[in-house]
Amino acid sequence: LASLLSAANLTPNGIPHTRGKIIFNVGEELLRSASQNSRISKDRTRAGWMLIAAIMSLGSSCVKGLLPRCMLLWRNAFPKSPKDLESEKARGDAFTWLISL
């Protein structure tokens, strides 16, 4: 789906803006539900960010209305304080963090 979205930017007609918004909603929901099941959380997170990245490749006309929500997702993806950062680092080993990032 992400590949098709990225390729839609090259077509003369592109895709309707409502479709981009729907796909952004799916990506956002994947990110928000990633913590529900630890077995597939990494896959949900990766798929969610991949869909959002594909939407961002469609250009400013499609992204303009979604930018505030995207910035909120970015803000929530990172620790809010140095204390939170240290607790996140303690969750896994360094190799796991390198693979995830």
N, C-alpha and C positions, 0 to 999 in steps of 0.2 A: 504494500500500500504506500509506504514511504517513497519507494522508487517511482511509482506511478505519479505521485504528487510532484516530485521533483521534476519529472519529465513533462508534466502538464505546463510548466512554465515556458517550455520551448514551443508549445503549440500556439497557433494564432488566436484561438478562442480561450485558452486557459481552462479554468474551472469556475463555476459560480461561487461567489463569496460565502454563501450559506453552507456549501459543502466543506469549505475550509474551516469554517466555524465548528461544524459538526465533528470533523476529524480532530480539531484542537480539543474539543470537549472529551473525545475518546482518550486522547493522550493524557489530558489532565486527570481523568478518572483513573487511568492506569497508574499514574504517579501517586494519587491519593490512596488507592487501594493496595499499593505495594506492600504495606506493612501488615496486611491482614493474614497473609500466608507466607511464612518465612521461606518455604521451599521454593517458591516461584517469585519471590520479591525482586530478585536481581533481574530476572527476565522481564517482569512488568515494568520495572524502572527503565530498563534499556529500551523497551518498546515504546514507552511513553515519551521519552526524550527524543527517540528517533522520529516519531510522528510529529512532534512539535518542531523539530529541526526541519523536517520536510515542509511544513507550513511556512516556516521562516524563509525558505528558498523561493516562495511564490512572489515575493516582492513587497514593496511598501504599501501598495493599495490593499492587499489582503491582510497584512500584518498590523496595520495602523490601529484597528479596533481591538486587536487581541494583545497588543503590547503591554497594557497594564497588568493583565492576568499572567502573561509570561514573566514579567518582572517579579511578580509576587511568587511565582513558582521558583524562580532563581533565588530570591531572598530566602525562601524556606528550605532550599536545598543545602544551604551552608549553615554551620553552627553560628549562633547569635553572639556568643561570648567566648573568651579564651577558656573559661571553665568548661563550657559545653564541648569545645574542641578537644580538650584533654579527655573528657569522658567518652567521646566518640572514638578517639584513638585507642582507648583501652578496650574497646569492644572486640577488636580483631588484631591479628598480627600484621606486621608491616607488609608482608607479601600480599595478603588479601587486599589491603588498601591500594597497593600498586596495581593490582589486577582490576580492581573496581574503578579506579580513576583512569 
